[in-house]
Amino acid sequence: MHDLVIRNGTLVDGTGAPPRPGMSIAVDGSMVTAVGDDVGPGVREIDASGLLITPGFVDIHTHYDGQATWDAELEPSTPHGVTTVVMGNCGVGFAPVRPDQHDFLIQLMEGVEDIPGAALSEGMSWDWESFPDYLDALDRREFVADVAAMIAHGPVRAYVMGERGAANEPASSDEIAEMAAIVHDAVEAGAMGFSTSRTITHRAMDGEPVPGTFAAEDELFALGRAVGRAGKGVFEVAPAGVAGEDLVAPKKEVDWICRLAEDIGRPVTWLMLQNNFAPDEWKELMARSQAAQDAGHQVIPQVAGRPFGILLGLSTRHRFASLPSFTPLEELPFAEQAEAMGDPDLKARLIEESIAAVAELAKTEPLAAHVANAFDRTYVLGDPVNYEPTADDSILGRATAAGIEPISEYYDRLRDRDGRGLLMMPFLGYAHGNGDALHEMLTHPAAVLGLADGGAHANFICDASTPTWMLTHWVRDRSLGPTLPLQDVIKKMTADTAALFDLNDRGVVAPGMRADLNIIDFERLQLREPRLVQDLPAGGTRLLQAAQGYVATVVAGEVTRENDTFTGARPGRLIRS
């Protein structure tokens, strides 16, 4: 008698093989022990007739570094079938740390990843100094999903160099050697690798770039070689120019990335997004990465499943929020704000004040003013959501169809759904106003799926729901271009992401593999509009995004979510490299 049997579902096993209907999965303890059309009875059985059975999703780009020290549920990722998360990306984290550096690392994380600093201050216990100590602190906790962590450049540099490191001053040879020793010891202790950020768009709350942004090649290669000596782990890079802030940098970045991968013999994964200034540049960078792979070097672009931008609304941020006529509304619930904004006189005043404020902004920050008026690139998100909108869905398109001014349409849409309606303004990955570039990236053999940013950008993005979007949009619903085969998308979110980090016990449904599984009502699967909640420590707010259609999620043989609700089971643990 097996501990658990999932019976008579359509198995998409993570290998890229076509779906197999009528399959059953037997689970004993934390392992899959049998797969077939007749696996025998179970103490507990789940009828998966008409449902998909998949491996649990492995999300390699999250920022739960602080949240994981107090929160077991790891939202917003886990409601979307994610059973393993890798954190410590983009050069920011919380170890190693000296006692007087807590506030600095909090401000760094808050500035780069928009995680409320007050929540981090209240939520974290700081019962660690070294990175191995940090892993030990995580090892004492239980989670809904497994967690893994990379060591990040920012805290390492600050720990070794103090204020000089935080200020991005050059490191001496002795300091580089000390940093390399810390990275090597961290990977030996279980870190999944090392991460660094080189984009000037990643800044602390005081406006300073992340420590390591301008690190010289000798420093980067020394830290990479520390990973290489350990013989395990990944080197992750948020490269200069990733957001289009420097059109010369990306080619230089990929050059040293390729040389580093050859030098250290370990995977180097770097973040790649389409920018609006050179919208086809990514093709050349992808080709360069493919050439490196063909030569035997692991240079792996990490691409997104949907556009990267911000969500605008009364519950997040909007152009009327700081205006004098809006001040009396600021403390009201969103529904009452929306109701009050129905007053035509107030609407006229707010629009007038807003136009004047943006005109004034244009004198000193013309780019910011341009973004504020980009009604042609601001779209209604909707509920259920649509992350591949057309020009007709834009504020400009809707206003033109209605014969009104775009700012009036923008104002009215903020009032949708009792003030909880959201607008999407994509900054990256949507230069041509469609998902064709994303489709090309997702189907390119050199790339891996990442960039969901679970736990980060808490108040204006919620991309942790990307796995659900991959299934609903890219597999099932897309009408503006080609879709993706179900088995390919499942492989991208399971076997491929697990393999990058040598997580060889998961990502595929087969006997002897870890019993991390999803049971999905694919036809009913739906992704809802993000909503703002106030559930972080110190009353901090964040966006969560619900899904409908996950019948069950299993981690290490235990059902952690059932019918889109947590069961209370917490079988997830720290994974060490």
C-alpha positions as CSV (number, residue, x, y, z in Angstrom):
1,M,0.0,0.0,0.0
2,H,1.6,3.3,-1.1
3,D,1.4,6.4,1.0
4,L,-0.2,8.4,-1.9
5,V,-1.5,7.5,-5.3
6,I,-2.5,10.1,-7.9
7,R,-4.7,8.1,-10.2
8,N,-5.6,8.3,-13.9
9,G,-4.3,11.7,-14.9
10,T,-2.5,13.1,-18.0
11,L,1.2,13.0,-17.2
12,V,3.5,15.7,-18.5
13,D,6.6,14.4,-16.9
14,G,9.1,17.2,-17.4
15,T,11.3,15.5,-20.0
16,G,9.7,17.1,-23.0
17,A,7.9,13.9,-23.9
18,P,4.3,14.3,-25.1
19,P,1.5,14.1,-22.5
20,R,0.5,10.6,-21.5
21,P,-3.2,10.1,-20.5
22,G,-4.4,7.5,-18.0
23,M,-1.3,7.5,-15.9
24,S,-1.0,7.0,-12.2
25,I,1.8,8.1,-9.8
26,A,2.7,6.2,-6.6
27,V,4.5,8.1,-3.8
28,D,6.1,6.6,-0.7
29,G,7.7,9.0,1.8
30,S,9.2,11.8,-0.2
31,M,9.9,9.8,-3.4
32,V,8.0,8.8,-6.5
33,T,8.1,5.0,-6.5
34,A,6.0,4.0,-9.5
35,V,4.6,5.5,-12.6
36,G,2.2,3.6,-14.9
37,D,-1.4,2.7,-15.7
38,D,-1.7,0.5,-12.6
39,V,0.5,1.2,-9.6
40,G,-1.6,-0.4,-6.9
41,P,-3.6,1.2,-4.0
42,G,-2.7,4.0,-1.8
43,V,-3.4,5.0,1.8
44,R,-4.6,8.3,0.2
45,E,-5.7,8.6,-3.4
46,I,-6.3,11.6,-5.5
47,D,-8.5,11.1,-8.6
48,A,-6.7,13.1,-11.4
49,S,-9.2,12.1,-14.2
50,G,-9.3,15.0,-16.7
51,L,-6.4,16.7,-14.9
52,L,-2.7,17.2,-15.6
53,I,0.1,15.7,-13.5
54,T,3.4,17.6,-13.7
55,P,6.6,18.0,-11.7
56,G,6.6,20.8,-9.2
57,F,7.9,24.1,-10.7
58,V,11.5,25.2,-9.9
59,D,11.8,29.0,-9.8
60,I,15.4,30.0,-10.1
61,H,15.0,33.8,-9.7
62,T,13.5,34.9,-6.4
63,H,14.3,37.3,-3.6
64,Y,12.9,35.6,-0.5
65,D,16.3,36.1,1.3
66,G,14.6,38.1,4.2
67,Q,11.1,36.7,4.0
68,A,12.3,33.1,4.3
69,T,13.6,33.9,7.8
70,W,10.1,34.5,9.1
71,D,7.6,33.2,6.6
72,A,6.9,29.5,5.8
73,E,4.4,30.0,2.9
74,L,6.7,31.9,0.5
75,E,3.9,33.8,-1.3
76,P,3.4,35.0,-4.0
77,S,5.3,32.1,-5.6
78,T,3.8,28.9,-4.0
79,P,0.2,29.4,-5.1
80,H,1.4,28.9,-8.7
81,G,2.8,25.4,-8.4
82,V,6.3,26.4,-7.4
83,T,7.9,23.8,-5.1
84,T,11.5,25.0,-5.2
85,V,12.8,28.6,-5.0
86,V,16.4,29.8,-5.5
87,M,17.1,33.2,-3.9
88,G,20.1,35.5,-3.5
89,N,19.9,36.8,-7.1
90,C,21.1,40.2,-8.5
91,G,23.9,40.8,-6.0
92,V,21.7,41.5,-3.0
93,G,21.2,39.4,0.1
94,F,21.7,39.4,3.9
95,A,24.9,37.4,4.5
96,P,27.7,37.8,5.4
97,V,26.9,40.7,7.6
98,R,28.5,42.6,10.5
99,P,26.3,43.7,13.4
100,D,26.5,47.3,12.3
101,Q,25.5,46.6,8.7
102,H,22.0,45.3,9.1
103,D,20.4,48.6,8.2
104,F,22.6,49.0,5.1
105,L,21.7,45.6,3.7
106,I,18.0,46.3,4.4
107,Q,18.2,49.6,2.5
108,L,20.0,47.9,-0.3
109,M,17.3,45.2,-0.7
110,E,14.6,47.8,-0.3
111,G,16.1,50.0,-3.0
112,V,16.9,47.3,-5.5
113,E,13.9,44.9,-5.0
114,D,11.2,47.2,-3.4
115,I,10.7,45.0,-0.3
116,P,9.5,47.2,2.5
117,G,12.4,48.0,4.8
118,A,10.2,48.2,7.9
119,A,9.0,44.6,7.2
120,L,12.6,43.4,6.9
121,S,13.7,45.2,10.0
122,E,10.9,43.7,12.1
123,G,10.7,40.3,10.5
124,M,14.4,39.2,10.5
125,S,16.1,37.8,13.6
126,W,19.7,38.3,12.3
127,D,20.9,35.2,14.1
128,W,23.8,34.9,11.8
129,E,27.0,36.7,10.6
130,S,28.7,34.4,8.1
131,F,26.9,32.9,5.1
132,P,27.2,29.4,6.5
133,D,25.5,30.8,9.7
134,Y,22.7,32.1,7.5
135,L,22.2,28.7,5.9
136,D,22.1,27.2,9.3
137,A,19.4,29.7,10.3
138,L,17.3,28.6,7.3
139,D,18.0,25.0,8.0
140,R,16.2,25.4,11.3
141,R,13.0,26.4,9.5
142,E,10.2,24.6,7.7
143,F,8.6,25.8,4.5
144,V,5.8,25.1,2.0
145,A,8.5,24.7,-0.7
146,D,12.2,24.0,-0.7
147,V,14.5,27.0,-0.6
148,A,18.0,27.4,-1.9
149,A,20.3,30.5,-1.7
150,M,23.2,32.0,-3.6
151,I,25.7,34.3,-1.9
152,A,25.5,37.8,-3.2
153,H,28.3,40.3,-4.2
154,G,26.7,43.3,-2.3
155,P,27.0,41.9,1.2
156,V,30.3,40.2,0.6
157,R,31.9,43.5,-0.6
158,A,30.4,45.5,2.3
159,Y,31.6,42.8,4.8
160,V,35.2,42.8,3.6
161,M,35.6,46.5,2.5
162,G,33.2,48.3,4.7
163,E,32.1,51.7,3.5
164,R,34.7,51.6,0.6
165,G,33.0,48.4,-0.7
166,A,29.5,49.9,-0.3
167,A,30.7,53.0,-2.2
168,N,32.0,50.8,-5.1
169,E,35.7,51.8,-4.6
170,P,38.3,49.5,-6.2
171,A,39.2,46.4,-4.2
172,S,42.8,45.7,-3.4
173,S,44.4,42.3,-4.1
174,D,44.1,41.3,-0.5
175,E,40.5,42.3,-0.3
176,I,39.7,40.3,-3.5
177,A,41.4,37.3,-2.0
178,E,39.3,37.6,1.2
179,M,36.1,38.0,-0.8
180,A,37.0,34.9,-2.9
181,A,37.6,32.9,0.3
182,I,34.2,33.9,1.7
183,V,32.5,32.9,-1.6
184,H,34.3,29.6,-1.8
185,D,33.4,28.7,1.8
186,A,29.8,29.7,1.2
187,V,29.5,27.4,-1.8
188,E,31.2,24.6,0.1
189,A,28.7,25.1,2.9
190,G,25.7,24.9,0.5
191,A,25.3,28.2,-1.4
192,M,24.0,27.5,-4.9
193,G,26.5,29.9,-6.4
194,F,27.3,33.6,-6.5
195,S,25.4,36.6,-7.9
196,T,26.3,40.1,-8.9
197,S,24.6,43.1,-10.3
198,R,26.2,45.5,-12.8
199,T,23.2,47.6,-13.9
200,I,23.0,51.1,-12.6
201,T,19.2,50.7,-12.4
202,H,19.8,48.6,-9.2
203,R,20.3,51.2,-6.4
204,A,20.0,51.3,-2.7
205,M,17.6,53.6,-1.0
206,D,20.2,56.4,-0.8
207,G,20.7,56.2,-4.6
208,E,24.0,54.4,-4.6
209,P,24.5,51.5,-7.0
210,V,24.7,48.0,-5.6
211,P,28.2,47.2,-4.3
212,G,30.0,45.4,-7.1
213,T,28.3,47.4,-9.9
214,F,31.7,48.7,-11.2
215,A,33.9,45.8,-10.0
216,A,36.9,45.3,-12.2
217,E,37.5,42.1,-14.1
218,D,40.1,40.8,-11.7
219,E,37.6,40.9,-8.9
220,L,34.8,39.2,-10.9
221,F,37.1,36.5,-12.2
222,A,38.5,35.8,-8.7
223,L,35.0,35.4,-7.3
224,G,34.0,33.2,-10.3
225,R,37.1,31.0,-9.8
226,A,36.1,30.6,-6.1
227,V,32.9,29.0,-7.4
228,G,34.9,27.0,-9.9
229,R,37.2,25.6,-7.2
230,A,34.2,24.4,-5.3
231,G,33.2,22.4,-8.4
232,K,29.5,23.3,-7.9
233,G,27.2,26.3,-8.1
234,V,26.2,29.0,-10.6
235,F,27.5,32.5,-11.3
236,E,24.5,34.8,-11.9
237,V,24.8,38.3,-13.4
238,A,22.4,41.2,-13.8
239,P,24.5,42.8,-16.5
240,A,25.2,46.4,-17.3
241,G,22.8,47.6,-20.0
242,V,20.1,45.0,-19.2
243,A,17.4,47.8,-19.0
244,G,18.7,49.7,-22.0
245,E,20.5,52.2,-19.8
246,D,23.7,51.7,-21.7
247,L,23.6,50.5,-25.3
248,V,27.3,49.8,-25.5
249,A,27.7,47.7,-22.4
250,P,25.7,44.6,-23.2
251,K,28.2,43.3,-25.9
252,K,31.1,43.9,-23.5
253,E,29.3,42.2,-20.7
254,V,28.5,39.1,-22.8
255,D,32.2,39.0,-23.9
256,W,33.6,38.7,-20.3
257,I,30.7,36.4,-19.3
258,C,31.7,34.0,-22.1
259,R,35.4,34.2,-21.1
260,L,34.4,33.6,-17.4
261,A,32.3,30.5,-18.2
262,E,35.3,29.1,-20.1
263,D,37.7,29.9,-17.3
264,I,35.7,28.5,-14.4
265,G,33.9,25.6,-16.0
266,R,30.7,26.4,-14.2
267,P,27.3,27.8,-15.6
268,V,27.1,31.6,-15.9
269,T,23.6,32.8,-16.3
270,W,22.8,36.4,-17.1
271,L,19.5,38.3,-17.3
272,M,18.3,39.2,-20.8
273,L,15.4,41.4,-21.6
274,Q,14.3,43.3,-24.7
275,N,14.7,47.0,-24.2
276,N,13.0,49.8,-26.0
277,F,16.1,51.6,-27.3
278,A,17.7,48.7,-29.2
279,P,14.8,46.3,-29.4
280,D,16.6,43.7,-31.5
281,E,20.0,43.7,-29.8
282,W,19.0,40.6,-27.7
283,K,19.2,38.5,-30.9
284,E,22.9,39.2,-31.3
285,L,23.5,38.5,-27.6
286,M,21.6,35.3,-27.7
287,A,23.6,34.2,-30.7
288,R,26.8,34.9,-28.9
289,S,25.6,32.8,-26.0
290,Q,24.6,30.0,-28.3
291,A,28.1,30.1,-29.9
292,A,29.6,29.8,-26.4
293,Q,27.4,26.8,-25.6
294,D,28.3,25.2,-28.9
295,A,32.0,25.5,-27.9
296,G,31.2,23.7,-24.6
297,H,30.8,26.6,-22.2
298,Q,27.7,27.1,-20.1
299,V,26.7,30.7,-20.9
300,I,22.9,30.7,-20.3
301,P,20.7,33.8,-20.9
302,Q,17.8,33.9,-18.4
303,V,14.6,35.2,-20.1
304,A,11.2,36.2,-18.8
305,G,7.8,34.8,-19.5
306,R,6.1,38.1,-19.8
307,P,6.8,41.9,-20.1
308,F,8.5,43.6,-17.2
309,G,6.9,46.8,-16.1
310,I,4.9,48.4,-13.3
311,L,1.3,48.1,-12.2
312,L,-0.5,51.4,-11.8
313,G,-3.6,51.9,-9.7
314,L,-5.1,53.5,-6.6
315,S,-3.7,50.5,-4.6
316,T,-0.2,50.9,-6.0
317,R,0.9,54.2,-7.6
318,H,-0.6,56.7,-10.0
319,R,-0.1,60.2,-11.3
320,F,-2.7,61.9,-9.1
321,A,-1.5,60.6,-5.8
322,S,0.7,63.5,-4.7
323,L,-1.5,66.3,-5.9
324,P,-3.2,68.8,-3.5
325,S,-6.7,67.9,-4.5
326,F,-6.0,64.2,-3.9
327,T,-4.6,64.8,-0.3
328,P,-8.1,64.5,1.4
329,L,-8.5,61.1,-0.2
330,E,-5.2,59.6,0.8
331,E,-6.3,57.9,4.0
332,L,-9.6,56.6,2.6
333,P,-10.1,52.9,1.6
334,F,-9.6,52.4,-2.2
335,A,-13.3,51.9,-2.8
336,E,-14.1,55.3,-1.1
337,Q,-11.3,56.9,-3.1
338,A,-12.9,55.6,-6.3
339,E,-16.3,56.8,-5.3
340,A,-15.1,60.2,-4.4
341,M,-13.2,60.5,-7.7
342,G,-16.6,60.2,-9.5
343,D,-17.2,63.8,-8.7
344,P,-16.8,65.6,-12.1
345,D,-15.4,68.8,-10.4
346,L,-12.8,66.8,-8.5
347,K,-11.9,65.0,-11.7
348,A,-11.4,68.3,-13.6
349,R,-9.2,69.7,-10.8
350,L,-7.0,66.6,-10.5
351,I,-6.5,66.4,-14.3
352,E,-5.6,70.1,-14.4
353,E,-3.1,69.7,-11.5
354,S,-1.7,66.6,-13.0
355,I,-1.0,68.1,-16.4
356,A,0.7,71.1,-14.8
357,A,2.8,68.8,-12.5
358,V,4.0,66.7,-15.4
359,A,4.8,69.8,-17.4
360,E,7.0,71.1,-14.5
361,L,8.6,67.7,-14.2
362,A,9.6,67.8,-17.9
363,K,11.9,70.8,-17.2
364,T,14.2,68.7,-15.0
365,E,13.3,65.0,-15.8
366,P,12.1,64.8,-19.4
367,L,12.2,61.0,-19.5
368,A,10.1,60.7,-16.4
369,A,7.6,63.1,-17.9
370,H,7.5,61.2,-21.1
371,V,6.8,58.0,-19.2
372,A,4.0,59.7,-17.3
373,N,2.3,60.6,-20.6
374,A,2.9,57.3,-22.3
375,F,-0.8,56.5,-22.7
376,D,0.0,54.5,-25.8
377,R,2.1,52.2,-23.7
378,T,-0.2,52.0,-20.7
379,Y,-2.7,49.1,-20.9
380,V,-5.7,47.9,-18.9
381,L,-4.6,44.7,-17.1
382,G,-8.1,43.3,-16.5
383,D,-9.4,40.5,-14.4
384,P,-8.6,37.8,-15.5
385,V,-5.3,39.5,-16.5
386,N,-3.9,40.0,-20.0
387,Y,-0.1,40.6,-20.2
388,E,-0.1,40.6,-24.0
389,P,-2.5,43.5,-24.7
390,T,-3.0,45.2,-28.1
391,A,-3.0,48.9,-29.0
392,D,-6.7,48.9,-28.7
393,D,-6.3,47.9,-25.0
394,S,-4.0,50.9,-24.3
395,I,-5.3,54.0,-22.6
396,L,-4.8,55.9,-25.9
397,G,-6.6,53.3,-27.9
398,R,-9.6,53.2,-25.6
399,A,-9.7,57.0,-25.4
400,T,-9.6,57.3,-29.1
401,A,-12.4,54.8,-29.5
402,A,-14.5,56.7,-26.9
403,G,-13.7,60.1,-28.3
404,I,-12.2,61.4,-25.0
405,E,-8.8,62.6,-23.8
406,P,-6.4,59.9,-22.8
407,I,-5.9,61.3,-19.3
408,S,-9.6,61.2,-18.8
409,E,-9.7,57.5,-19.7
410,Y,-6.7,56.9,-17.4
411,Y,-8.5,58.6,-14.6
412,D,-11.7,56.5,-15.1
413,R,-9.9,53.2,-15.3
414,L,-8.3,53.9,-11.9
415,R,-11.8,53.7,-10.5
416,D,-12.5,50.2,-11.9
417,R,-13.6,47.4,-9.5
418,D,-14.0,49.7,-6.6
419,G,-10.6,51.3,-7.0
420,R,-8.7,48.0,-7.3
421,G,-8.4,48.0,-11.1
422,L,-4.8,48.0,-12.4
423,L,-3.0,49.4,-15.4
424,M,0.2,47.9,-16.8
425,M,3.1,49.9,-18.2
426,P,5.7,47.6,-19.6
427,F,9.3,48.9,-19.6
428,L,11.1,45.8,-21.0
429,G,10.1,42.9,-23.2
430,Y,7.3,44.7,-25.1
431,A,9.1,47.1,-27.5
432,H,7.0,46.1,-30.5
433,G,3.7,46.1,-28.6
434,N,3.3,42.3,-28.7
435,G,4.8,39.1,-27.3
436,D,6.7,38.0,-30.4
437,A,10.1,38.7,-29.0
438,L,9.3,36.9,-25.8
439,H,8.1,33.9,-27.9
440,E,11.4,33.9,-29.7
441,M,13.4,34.0,-26.5
442,L,11.3,31.3,-24.8
443,T,11.8,29.0,-27.7
444,H,15.5,29.6,-28.2
445,P,17.6,26.6,-27.2
446,A,20.2,28.7,-25.4
447,A,17.9,30.2,-22.9
448,V,16.4,29.3,-19.5
449,L,13.2,30.7,-18.0
450,G,13.6,32.9,-15.0
451,L,13.1,36.5,-13.8
452,A,9.8,35.9,-11.9
453,D,11.3,37.9,-9.0
454,G,9.2,36.2,-6.3
455,G,9.2,38.2,-3.1
456,A,10.5,41.3,-4.8
457,H,9.0,44.5,-6.2
458,A,6.3,43.9,-3.6
459,N,4.2,47.0,-4.3
460,F,4.3,47.5,-8.1
461,I,5.0,44.1,-9.8
462,C,3.8,40.6,-9.2
463,D,5.6,38.4,-11.7
464,A,5.9,35.4,-9.3
465,S,2.7,34.2,-11.0
466,T,4.7,33.6,-14.3
467,P,4.2,29.8,-14.1
468,T,0.5,30.1,-14.3
469,W,0.8,32.7,-17.1
470,M,3.0,30.3,-19.0
471,L,0.3,27.7,-19.0
472,T,-2.8,29.8,-19.5
473,H,-1.4,32.2,-22.1
474,W,1.5,30.6,-23.9
475,V,0.0,27.1,-24.0
476,R,-3.7,27.6,-24.1
477,D,-5.1,31.1,-24.8
478,R,-2.7,33.1,-27.0
479,S,-4.4,34.5,-30.1
480,L,-1.9,37.1,-31.4
481,G,0.7,34.6,-32.5
482,P,1.9,31.0,-32.1
483,T,1.5,29.2,-28.8
484,L,4.0,26.8,-27.1
485,P,3.6,23.1,-26.7
486,L,2.5,22.0,-23.2
487,Q,5.3,19.5,-22.8
488,D,7.9,22.2,-23.7
489,V,6.6,24.7,-21.2
490,I,6.5,22.2,-18.4
491,K,10.1,21.2,-19.2
492,K,11.2,24.8,-19.1
493,M,9.7,25.2,-15.6
494,T,11.0,21.9,-14.2
495,A,13.8,19.8,-15.7
496,D,15.6,22.8,-17.3
497,T,15.6,25.1,-14.3
498,A,16.4,22.2,-12.0
499,A,19.3,21.1,-14.2
500,L,20.9,24.6,-14.2
501,F,21.5,24.4,-10.4
502,D,22.3,20.6,-10.4
503,L,19.0,19.8,-8.6
504,N,19.1,16.4,-10.1
505,D,16.6,14.8,-7.7
506,R,13.6,16.9,-9.1
507,G,12.1,18.3,-12.2
508,V,11.0,15.0,-13.7
509,V,8.2,12.6,-12.7
510,A,9.9,9.2,-12.6
511,P,10.6,6.4,-10.0
512,G,13.4,7.5,-7.7
513,M,12.8,11.2,-8.1
514,R,11.5,13.5,-5.4
515,A,7.7,13.6,-5.1
516,D,7.3,17.3,-6.0
517,L,4.1,17.4,-8.1
518,N,1.3,19.5,-9.4
519,I,-2.2,18.3,-10.2
520,I,-3.8,20.9,-12.5
521,D,-7.3,21.5,-13.9
522,F,-5.8,22.9,-17.1
523,E,-9.1,23.9,-18.7
524,R,-10.2,25.8,-15.6
525,L,-6.8,27.3,-14.8
526,Q,-7.0,31.1,-14.5
527,L,-4.8,33.9,-13.4
528,R,-6.6,36.7,-11.5
529,E,-5.7,40.4,-11.0
530,P,-3.1,41.2,-8.3
531,R,-4.4,42.6,-5.1
532,L,-2.7,44.6,-2.4
533,V,-2.6,43.1,1.0
534,Q,-1.2,44.3,4.3
535,D,0.3,41.2,5.8
536,L,4.0,41.8,6.1
537,P,5.7,42.5,9.4
538,A,5.3,46.1,10.6
539,G,2.1,46.4,8.6
540,G,4.0,46.2,5.3
541,T,2.0,45.9,2.1
542,R,2.6,43.7,-1.0
543,L,0.8,42.5,-4.1
544,L,-0.5,38.9,-4.2
545,Q,-2.0,37.2,-7.3
546,A,-4.4,34.3,-7.0
547,A,-4.7,31.4,-9.4
548,Q,-7.6,29.1,-9.9
549,G,-7.2,25.5,-11.0
550,Y,-4.4,24.0,-9.0
551,V,-6.2,21.0,-7.6
552,A,-3.2,19.9,-5.5
553,T,0.5,20.7,-5.1
554,V,2.7,18.1,-3.5
555,V,6.2,18.7,-1.9
556,A,8.3,15.8,-0.8
557,G,5.2,13.6,-0.8
558,E,3.0,15.9,1.3
559,V,0.0,17.9,-0.1
560,T,0.9,21.5,0.6
561,R,-2.0,23.1,-1.3
562,E,-5.4,21.7,-2.2
563,N,-8.0,23.5,-4.4
564,D,-5.9,26.7,-4.3
565,T,-5.6,26.8,-0.5
566,F,-2.7,26.0,1.8
567,T,-3.2,22.8,3.8
568,G,-0.8,23.7,6.6
569,A,1.8,21.1,5.7
570,R,5.4,22.4,5.6
571,P,7.7,19.7,4.2
572,G,10.0,22.2,2.4
573,R,13.5,22.5,3.7
574,L,16.8,24.3,2.8
575,I,18.6,22.7,-0.1
576,R,22.4,22.9,0.0
577,S,24.5,22.7,-3.1
